[in-house]
């Protein structure tokens, strides 16, 4: 063997010992099936039915149903446990693990073995999804956890290209070096339980090469942009605008300028003038001293809005014309109607 092959054999032997030790751990004793309760309640039900004890039969029936359901649940759980134990009956041999490591070494750009930390470090080729370059990833497998129900590993970006909105996301399905396995969870667990190292790494690479928009931490169509705070559309960094009041990031269509000061505003920081209905910031609006409506300076005269001024003028005209109408009516009092 050359030095590289010797290193792979040493790693395969160490991993084989992990599987062997895991097999030596005796599985927990199965809890007893609650069959005694079912037998006793069944006997009591038969006795009640023979004696025509209707009340006793009505009381015993739901108790027997519950006991049967409990029996079915415990029996199903123990059957699944036995099935899982049967799959791990024969631990993988060092020779099998060695050839798996050889296959990984041949197929992937780089395989490193950290004996001190008991890690398999497998580098992938650069990954590109829907024209978004994500770069290569390093899969770090903790071999002490292989064969357990939840094997431990990390997926680290070697040349991170995170989205603008979340630097912790390095892949639509990777956040903080943790991969969302999705539907691949069960096949990964099976490959780990059976010692199929090559398959385990291949499945991880396949997940990295797959994109599912419905379960993505950040969708690829928003990778190089940030969501507009008003409409949630993706906005590129060089095309976004900022609200002058709260610094919210906006797309061009959602940025509206204050008619008073010209400051760009988001939806939450702008208000309409009650009179002219133009967009303004709150600083450029004042309250009408009569009706307390928000108006821009152009629609206020002496602190009073145009609507209130018009109402005052209308009231004044009515007051001025009221005496003249009253005098005319008084002059006609007592006059006889003219003949037709």
Secondary structure, 3 states (H helix, E strand, C coil): CCHHHHHHHHHHHHHHHHHHHHHHCCCCCCCCCCHHHHHHHHHHHHHHHHHCCHHHHHHHHHHHHHHHHHHHHHHHHHHHHHHHHHHCCCCCCHHHHHHHHHHHHHHCCEEEEECCCCEEEEECCCEEECCEEEECEEEEEEHHHCCCCCCCEEEEECCCCCECCECCEEECCEECCEECCHHHHHHHHHHHHCCCHHHHHHHHHHHHCCCCHHHCCCCHHHCCEEECCCCCCEEECCCCEECCCCCCEECCCCCEECCCCCCEECHHHEEECCCCCCEEEHHHEEECCCCCCEEEHHHEECCEEHHHHHHHHHHHHHHHHHHHHHHHHHHCCCCCCCCC
